[in-house]
Amino acid sequence: MKLTLIVLTNFYPAAQQAVSYADALASTLGYDLVLLHVDRAFHMNPYLFPGAARRQPTVAEEEATGAQLMQLAQQLRAATVVEQAPDLQPDVVEDLAKRYQPALFVLGRPTPGSEYSDSINASALQLLRASQFPVLIVPAGSGAPALPKRLLIAADCEEFMLTESAGCVRHLLGNREVEPTVLHVSPVEDDRGCTSALRVVEHSGLLTNLPKARLRGYQHANPAQGILNAAADMKADLVVLPARRRSYFGQLFHRSVTAQVISTSPVPVLVVPAQESSDEHRNHEQKLSEFQLQWPRG
C-alpha cells in the first residue's frame, strides 16, 4: 500500500502552510495525501469547552466545505482525497489510520502569540495517543516548502525503540541524501552524555539507511531552548524529537521539552513516538511503584 500523509486542514494560513509542505513531500516521495477537515475549535483542543453542546453542521454546510476542499485538492501535485470529521476523538483517528495507513499526520502551527498557538500541543498529544503515528508540526511562515536535508535529532541518554507505526520514518528520512546530526543538550559539558545519546539513537534504528550521523553537544540549562538554539546555529531544516509514552501521556505534557520545542520552533518538528527498551520500562515501573508507595493517601 502506498504511504499517505494525513494533513489536518482548514482555510486559514497555518493549515494552508501545512498543506503546501505536505504536498511538496508527498509529490517528491510518491506519497498520497488526505486532507482532513474538522471544526477548528475542537481540532485545536476538543476539550476546550467541557460540557458544551456541539452544533452539528447542516448538510449544506458540509457540502460547501467539501466543495472548497476538493477545489484545493485539485491544485495540489500529489494524488489527494478529502475527508471530513466531526472532531478528533481517538476513534476517528484510529479509523483514518486503519483506512489509509498514514506515514504520519501533518499539522500547521499558528504564529506564536496567536490565540491558538499553544493548543497545538493538545492536538499533537491526542494524535499520538490515538494512533501512535509520527506527527509533523509545520509552523506558519516557515518559508517555501522544501525537502529537509539538515536533520537535527535531539536525544538524551535513555534507550528507546521506534513503535511499529513509526518505522515509516526511515523511508521518509532515508530516501535521499540527508545530513543527520544527533544533538545532546546538557547544562555542563558532558562528552559521555553526547556519545551515549548517539549510541541510543543508533540502536533505536532511527538512523537506518541514513548517512553516518554527526554528533554535537550543546550547553544550555534549558533543554528545549538548547535544542532551538542549536537548530538555529546549524540552520537545520527539520528537528526530530523521539517522544516516549511517559513524556506525552502525563498531565504535564504542556511543560515538557517536546511541547516547548513544537510551540516555538521556526522550522518543522517531527515528533516520533517511541517506546522504552525492556530494561528502561522495568526501571520506570519500579520508580513509579516506589513513588506511589511513598505518596500519602487522602
N, C-alpha and C positions, 0 to 999 in steps of 0.2 A: 504494500500500500504506500502511495506517495505521501511524503511528510507534509504536514499542514501547519500553518501559523494561524492562530485564532486571535483576532485583533478586537479589543473592546473599543467601540467607536460611537461617536455621535457627530454633531455638526459644529463642534467648537474646535478652536485651534490646537489644543493639546492632543485630542484624539486624532485630528487630521494629520498631525506630525507623526503620530504612531503608525497610521495607515501608510503614509509615504515611506517611512523607514522599513516597515514590514514588506511593502511591495518591492522595494529595492532588494531586500534579502531574498524574498521568495522567487522573484523573476530571475535572479542570478543563479540561485542554487537549485532551481527546478521544483520549488515547493508550491503548494496551493495555498490560497488564502480563504479564511472565513471572516466576514465582517459581522461581528456580534453586537447588536444594539440592545441595551437595556436602559431603563429610566435612569437619568444621571444621578439623582439624589441617592437612589438605592444601589446604583453601580458603585459610587464612591464609598458609601457606608450604609448597608441595608438596615443597620440598627440605629441609624441616626435619629429616628423618631420612634422610640419604643411605644408600642400600642397604637400608633397612628394608623388609621384606616387607609388602605391603598386604593386609589381610584383606578379602576380598570379602564384602559384605553378603549375607545369605541372602535368598531370595525373600520370606519372611515379614517380614523387617526392612524391605525396600524397600516392600512393600505397606503396612506400618504407617506408615512415614514419608510415603508418598504420600497416605494417607488423612488424616493430620493436616494436610498441606499443602493438600489440597482443602478441608478444613474452614476453614482460614484464608482461602483464596481466596474462598470463598462469603461471607465477611464484608466483603470489600472492595467499594468502589463501582465501580472500573474493571473492564472485562472482563479476566479473568485466566485464564492457563493455568499448569500446573505442569510443571516439568522436573526430572529427577534425573540427575546426572552423577557418575561415579566420582572425578573430580578436575578441576582447572582447567588441564590441559595445553593448549597452543596449538591443537591440532586440535579439541578440544572447543569452545573459544571461537569458533574460525572457523566451525564447523558451526552453532552457535547464531546467530552473526551473519548467516550466509547464509540461514538459515531464517526469521529474524524481522526482519532489517533494523533493529536497535535504534537509537533515537536516542542512547542512552547506557546504560552499566552503572551500577548503584547499589550501593554497599557501605556497610554500617554499620561505624562505627569504635568500638571499645570505649573505655571511660573511660581516659584517660591514667594509666599506672601499673599497669594490669592486665596479666596475663600475656601477652596478645596485642596490647597497644596499639601496639607498634612494627611488628609484622609486617603491618599493613595496607599498608605501603609495597610489600611483595613482591607482594601481590595486585593493587594498582593498576599496578605495573610490568608484571606478567605480562599483564594485560588490555590495556594499551597496546601491548605488544609484539605480542600475538597478533592484535588486532583493529583497532588504531588508531582506536577509537571513544572518545568522551569518557567520563570516569569521574567520577561524583558520589559524594563521600565524605560520609556523614551521621554526625555524631558522636552518640554516646549522650547522652541528656539535653539535646539541643539545643532542647527545647521543643515545643510543639504545631506540627505541620507547617503551613506556610503558603506560598503562592506568594511567591517572593522579589521584592522591589521595589527595595531599595537594593543595587545591584551594585557590587562593588569589583573592578576589573580591574587586576591588578598586571602591570607591564611594564617592560622595560629598553629600551635604545636599538637593539637588534638587530632587523633586519627579519625577519618571518616570514609564512608563509601558512597558512591553515587546510588541513588534509588534506580529501580529498573526503568522508570519513565524518563529519567534524566540522561540515559545513555545516548539519546539522540544529540545531545550537546556536542559529543565528539564529532558527529558529522557536520554540525553547524560550524564548529570552530576549525575543524581539521580538513576542510575541503579545499583549502587553498594555502598560499604562503602567508603565514602569520608570524608575529614576533611576540611570544608569550613571556611574561615576567611574573615570577612569584614574589609577592611582597609580604614582608613581616614587619609590623609596626610594634614598637616597644618604647617604654619611657626612657630606657637607657640602652646603650649599645649592647647588643646581645647576639653574637655570632652563632652561638649554639642554637638559639631560638630560630634564627634565619635558616640554618641548614636543616633543622627539624621541620620547619614549615615546608621547605622544598621537598623533603622526603615524604611528608604526609600527602602533599598534592600528587607527587609521582605515584605513590602507592594507591591512591584513590582511583586511578585510571582516567582522570580528567585530561591529562596531557597525552593520552594515546593518539598516535598519528600526527602529533604536533612536533614542530622543530624543538630542539633542546631549549628548555626554558632558562632564562637568566634569573639570577637571584638578586634581590635588592632588599636591604634593611632600611627602615625609616624611623627616625627617633621623634616620638611625639607622645605627650602624656594622654592625649585623647585618640583612641584608635580610629574612630570614624574620621576625625579631622586629618589624621595622619594619612589615611587612605586617599582622601580628597586632595591633599597637598601633593602626595606622590603622583597621583594621576595627572595633576596639572603640570608638575615638573617633567614628567615623561611624555606629555602630550598623548596620553592614552586615548584610544578610540572607544574602548569598552572596558568596564570594570566588572569582573566576575566575582561573585560572593557565594561560597558554599553556605547553605543555611541548614543547620542541624535541627531536628524536630524540637528540641528543648529551647532553641533560640527563637522560634517563631510561634510556638504554641502557648506561651505564657501570657499573662495579662500585661506584662511589662514590655511587650513587643515594641511598642512605640518608643521605648527608650533604648532599644538595642542598637548595636553598631550598624546592623543591616538597615534598620529603619532610618537612622540618621543619614546614611550614605544615599539611599534611594530618594530621600526627601530633598537633597540639596545638590546632588552630583550634576554638573553641567553636561556630562556625557552619558550615554545609555548605560544601564546597570543590568546585568544578567544574574538573577538570583537562582541558584541551582540547588534543589532540595537534596539533602544528603542524610545519610543515617550513620549512626556511630558504629565503629567496629564492635565486635562482641565484647572485647575487654573493656572498652570505654563505656559501653552500655551497662555492663555489670557494675563498674565503678560508680556511674551516675546513679543507678538504682540504689546502691548501698548508701551513698551520701544522702539521697532523698529520704531513705528509710530512717537514717540516723537523725536527720533534721526533724522528721515527723515525730519521732520518739521524744526529742528534746522540746518540741513546741508545746507550750502549756495549752491544755484543752479547756474550753469555756464550759 
